[in-house]
């Protein structure tokens, strides 16, 4: 019984190592730009103001998977594993509200100021 448990733990560890890079590769990281951290089931900062054409990068610094769902209809990401990042460029002035696709009570806002 102990041997079976040890094998199960080993197989789970191997599967996790194989699957995690697949999801992490789908996320895009951008150098520079504005940064939002996902930690303790919250977006920090909860509201960020940027210039048109700037990119915002969200990084999952939490221990749980999260996602991004934009209220303006732009596709976000369903699953952002711990340590992964996702970026979006905002070209038009205005306000873009978003929430976590996994935990909808987590909400944030990007304000793109007019030039």
N, C-alpha and C positions, 0 to 999 in steps of 0.2 A: 504494500500500500504506500509506504514512504517512497519507494522507487518510482511508482507511478506519479506521485505528486511532484517529485523532483523533475521527472521528464516533462510533465505539463508546464511547470514553471520555465524550464529551458525552452520549450517550443514557443510559449507565449513571448518570451524575451526575444527570440529570433524573429518571430513574426512582427513584433513591434519595431525592431530594427529595420526590417525590410519595408514595411508600410510607411513609416514616418517620413523617410526621404521623398517618397512619391508625392505626398501631400505638401511637404515643404518646398519641393521644386515648383509646384504650381503657384506658389506665392512669389511676388516680385518685390525685391528690395531696391530702393533708389538712393543714391548718395545725395546728401544735401536735402533741402526742402524742410517742411514741417514734420514733426514727429508726434505721434500719439501712442502712449503706452496703454496696454490692456493689462491691468493688474487688480487683484482683489475684487474681481467682478465689476470693474468700473473702467471708463475711458478717462485718461489723464493726459492733458486737460480735457474737461468735458466739453468745452467750446474753444475753438481755435480760429483766429482771424489770419487770413493770408491774402496775398496779391493774386490777381488773375494770372493764370499760367503756372502757378506754383503747384507742386506735388506734395501730398500728405501721405506719410507712411505710418501705418498702424503696425505695432509689434506686439505679439502676444507674450507678455512677461508673466503670465499667470500659469498656474499648474493645470488648468482645465482648457479644453478646446473652446474656441469662440468663433464668431463669424461676423461679417459686415453685411448689412442690408440697408440700402439707401432708399429714402422716401421719394426721391425724384425719379425712380424707375431705372437708374443705372445699375447694371449688374455688379454685385459685390462678391463676396466669397462665403460659401456655406460652412467651410471648416478651416479654421486656422489653428493648427496644433501649437502647443507651447514652444516658443522660440521662433516661430515662423512670422513672416511679415507680409503685408499687402499694401500696395500703393495705388493712388488714384490722382490724376491731374485734374485740376479745376480751372477751366478757362473763362467761364462767364461769372460776372458779379452776381451776388445773391447769397441766399442761405440754403444750406443742404443739411437736413436732419438725417440721422442714421441711428440704427440700433444693432445690437448683437442678434444674429440670426438664430443662435442657439438659446440665448437668454434675452428675450425681447424687452425685459425691464431695464436692461443696460442701454442707455441712450447717450448720444452726443450730437454735436453740431459743428459744421464748418461754415464760417462766414467769409465770403470772398468779397473784399472791399472794392468799390468802384475806383477806377484810376482817375 
